[in-house]
Amino acid sequence: MKDVVALVSGGSRGIGRGIALALLAEGATVHVTGRTRFEADVKTPERAGSLEGLELEATNLPGRIFVHQCDHGHDADTERLAEEIRAGNRLDILVNNAWPGYENMVEDGDFTWPRPFWEQPVFRWEAMIGTALRGAFMMSRALAPLMISARRGLIVNISFWAGQVYEGNTIYGIAKAAADKMAADFAHELKPHNVAAAALYPGLVRTEAVLRNAEFFDMSNSESPQFIGHVISELWRDPALMSKSGRVLVAAELAREYDIADIDGYRPVPLTAANFAGN
């Protein structure tokens, strides 16, 4: 991956951080966005992690990292970042991962996440649709021309089964279904230019937030944050990449196809819609 240039949005923590580290471990040049630039800026446990911390963690990895403080809830931030990437005149992989949708799940001691849609706070819509979904569209809109001119590229929307089955929150389901459809329609319009787009589903990922609440999860089939990044690397190298464009792809299924394991040697079992049938 030493000749590959990637951009991962929302990489100061969670899945985005893992994807960035995996791509860097394989030698790629990786641009990473995040709202939290320095560790000193971290104010709450749910916002633990920063671009500064990611830089330190990546010090001994073979790839090159460039961090960009960016709030994808503001189009001006996204466009400023896009200008910086366009100045380099190359982008191979764009991973739309920025996701503030899990923030403030508890308000004043009340767990509001599973409330019916008519009781959902409006800020949750703004986080998932106004920031995450809009940010993915605006970032892709700004940078797709770089890939089109090169006649090769890959856009990945990080999504989840909530786009197909009920997963406890209506707004969540709407956002993920839209992310899937966005990738499918991107793929349709990008196909003549040999650029791929897909929605990619992780399983249960050992993010900082999940580990803080590990007693509430069955961790036996969990994935490291880096796992999906290594899957993206293999997807990029897949000679049949364009045949997968426009599809919903499950990271653990692709890992089986590519015969790769997680960083601890475990091979996660792919989740299916049946795993959520009781919800």
Rosetta blueprint (number, residue, H / E / L):
1 M L
2 K L
3 D L
4 V L
5 V E
6 A E
7 L E
8 V E
9 S L
10 G L
11 G L
12 S L
13 R L
14 G H
15 I H
16 G H
17 R H
18 G H
19 I H
20 A H
21 L H
22 A H
23 L H
24 L H
25 A H
26 E L
27 G L
28 A L
29 T E
30 V E
31 H E
32 V E
33 T E
34 G E
35 R L
36 T L
37 R L
38 F L
39 E H
40 A H
41 D H
42 V L
43 K L
44 T L
45 P H
46 E H
47 R H
48 A L
49 G L
50 S L
51 L H
52 E H
53 G H
54 L H
55 E H
56 L H
57 E H
58 A L
59 T L
60 N L
61 L L
62 P L
63 G L
64 R E
65 I E
66 F E
67 V E
68 H E
69 Q E
70 C L
71 D L
72 H L
73 G L
74 H L
75 D H
76 A H
77 D H
78 T H
79 E H
80 R H
81 L H
82 A H
83 E H
84 E H
85 I H
86 R H
87 A H
88 G L
89 N L
90 R L
91 L L
92 D L
93 I E
94 L E
95 V E
96 N E
97 N L
98 A L
99 W L
100 P L
101 G L
102 Y L
103 E L
104 N L
105 M L
106 V E
107 E E
108 D L
109 G L
110 D E
111 F E
112 T L
113 W L
114 P L
115 R L
116 P L
117 F H
118 W H
119 E H
120 Q L
121 P L
122 V H
123 F H
124 R H
125 W H
126 E H
127 A H
128 M H
129 I H
130 G H
131 T H
132 A H
133 L H
134 R H
135 G H
136 A H
137 F H
138 M H
139 M H
140 S H
141 R H
142 A H
143 L H
144 A H
145 P H
146 L H
147 M H
148 I H
149 S H
150 A H
151 R L
152 R L
153 G E
154 L E
155 I E
156 V E
157 N E
158 I E
159 S L
160 F L
161 W H
162 A H
163 G H
164 Q L
165 V L
166 Y L
167 E L
168 G L
169 N L
170 T H
171 I H
172 Y H
173 G H
174 I H
175 A H
176 K H
177 A H
178 A H
179 A H
180 D H
181 K H
182 M H
183 A H
184 A H
185 D H
186 F H
187 A H
188 H H
189 E H
190 L H
191 K H
192 P H
193 H H
194 N L
195 V E
196 A E
197 A E
198 A E
199 A E
200 L E
201 Y E
202 P L
203 G L
204 L L
205 V E
206 R L
207 T L
208 E H
209 A H
210 V H
211 L H
212 R H
213 N L
214 A H
215 E H
216 F H
217 F L
218 D L
219 M H
220 S H
221 N H
222 S L
223 E E
224 S L
225 P L
226 Q L
227 F H
228 I H
229 G H
230 H H
231 V H
232 I H
233 S H
234 E H
235 L H
236 W H
237 R H
238 D L
239 P L
240 A L
241 L H
242 M H
243 S H
244 K H
245 S L
246 G L
247 R L
248 V E
249 L E
250 V E
251 A H
252 A H
253 E H
254 L H
255 A H
256 R H
257 E H
258 Y H
259 D L
260 I L
261 A L
262 D L
263 I L
264 D L
265 G L
266 Y L
267 R L
268 P L
269 V L
270 P L
271 L L
272 T L
273 A H
274 A H
275 N H
276 F H
277 A L
278 G L
279 N L
